[in-house]
């Protein structure tokens, strides 16, 4: 009789440990899947946060040679590109093209000389053609997303600099760039003037 109870006890322990192992395996797999979802949500390409390159979208560029007397709404080209992860910024056109939907942060700095101005806007997409302008008036107040006013004329005894930062929600293939306002693109120093951006989420 004791032997029969002992065998029942061993069998119950075996079954219980098997159930615990199965539950443990399921629990481990759930945690592993959740962990990989977090990794992918952070922008990593692979299923493991370690050992895989993160899909970063970022850039930094400077004005290669000083710019002066730019016309109204002229694109300010920051042609000296020092960082361009994701290859979304074009140093020839001065425009950033969003490779995917998301929220992006942009900042730009301009240094001007004594007696000069360099006033700029950051703009989202091109509204030059009539159809785009009509759609734009119906849906958005303006495609100007930020301003940067640098004035070396008003009582300045030194070079003047100005920086601006903006956060823009973009769709894939939307474009952003810096352009002059009016005829106030008088002088911007090369190397000291820069444009940067990266994808926040």
N, C-alpha and C positions, 0 to 999 in steps of 0.2 A: 504494500500500500504506500509506504514511504517513497519507494522507487517511482511509483506512478505519479505521485504529487511532485516529486523532484523533476521528472521528465516534463510535466505540465508547466512547471516554473521555468525551465530552460526554454521550452517552446514559446511561452509568452514573452520572455525576455528577447528571444530572437526576432519574433514578429514585431515587438515594440521598437527594437533598435532598427529594424528594416524600415518601419514607418517613419522613425525620426530621421533616418538617412535620406529617405525620399523627400520628406518635408524640408530637410536641410539643403538638399540639392535644388529643389524648387525655389527656396528662399535665396540661395546663392545666385541662381540664374536671373531672378527678378532684380537683385541688386546689381548684377553685372550689366544687364540691359539698361537699367536706369543710369548707371555710371557712364555707359557709352553714349546714351542720349544727352547727358550733360556735356560730354566731350564734344559731340557734334554741335550742340547748341552754342558752345564757346568758339566755334569756328574751326576746330581741328578736322583735318581731312579724313583721318582713319578712325578705327573703332577704339583706339587707345590713346589717352592724352599724352602718354610718353612715347617718344620715338617717332612721332609724326609731325610734319611741318604744319603749323597753323596757317590757315588761309587768311592772312592779314591783307587788308587793303589800306595802304597809306602812301603818302608822297610828300616830298619837300623839294622846292625848286626856288632858284634865285634869278633875278634879272641879270643876265650875263654881261651886258654893256648898258651903260646909263641911257635912259630914254628921255627924249624931250620933244615938246610941242606936238603931242599926239592929238589927233582930232577928236570930235565928239563921239562918244560910245565906241572908242577904239579898244580892241582887246589888248590887255597888258600881258605880254608874253614873258613868262618866267622861264627862260630857256636853258638855264643851267640846272639840270635835274640831278640831285644828289641821293634821292631815295624814291623808289617807285614800286613798292611791293603790290603786286596785282596788275601792274602796267595800265592803270586807269587814267593816269595823267599824260597828256601829250605836250612835250616840251616845244614842239614846233608850232602848234596852234594856240597853246596856252589854256586849253580846255580840259576839264576833268569829266570823264564819262562814267557814270555809275555802272559797275559790272553786275550789280544785283540790287533788289529792293532793300531799303534800309534807312537808317538815320545816320547822317554824316556830319562831322564837325570840320569847319574850315577856319583858318586864320591867315591874315596877310598883314605884312608890315611894309611901309614905304618910308624911305628917307629922302627928303628933298633938300635943296640948297637955299642959301639966303636969297630973298627976293623972288622966290618961285613958289608955286602951288602944285600939288598933285592930288586931285580929289577923285576917288574911285568908288564904284559899287561892286558888289558881288551879285551876279544875276543867274537865274535858273532858266535854262532853255532859251531858244531864239524866237523872238516875237516879231521878226521883221516883215514876214509876209502877211497880207491882209486877212487871210483866213485864220491864221494863228492869233492875230491881234483881236479879231472878233470873238473867237473862243475865249481868249484870255480876259477880255473885258467882262464876259458873262460869268466867268468862274473864279477869277483871282483878281485882286485889286492891282497887283503889280508883280512883275517877275524880278524886281529888285529885292534882294534878301538881306542886304546889309550895306553900311556906308563906312567910308574911311576918309576923313578930311585932314589933309596935311598942308599947313600954311606957313611958309617961311617969310611971309611979307609983313605980317602985323607985329611990329615992334620986336621982332626976333633978332637976337645978336648971335645966334648959333644955328647950326643945321636943325631942321625940324623933322621929327619922326612921328608916325602914328600907326597904331595897330588896331585891328578889329577882328572879332570872332563871331561866328554865327553857326547855328545848327539847323540843318535842312533835311526834311524828309524827302527822299528821292525814290523814283521808280527806276527799274533797270533801263539803261540807255539815256536817262536824263543827263543833261550837261550843265556844268557850272563853270563860270570863269569870272575874272576880274576885268572891268572895263572903266574907261575914263568917263567923267561926268562933264558935259559941256566942253568948253575949251580950257579946262583947268588941269589938263595933263601936261604941265609945263616942264617938270624935271623930276626924275626918279633915279637915284643912284643904283648902279649895278652892284651886285654882291651883297649890299646892305639891305636891299629890298627883297622880300621873300613871300612865298605862298605855300601853305601846307594844308594837309587834310587827312582824315582817316575815317573809317567806318566805325561808328559806335555800336550799332546793333542791327 
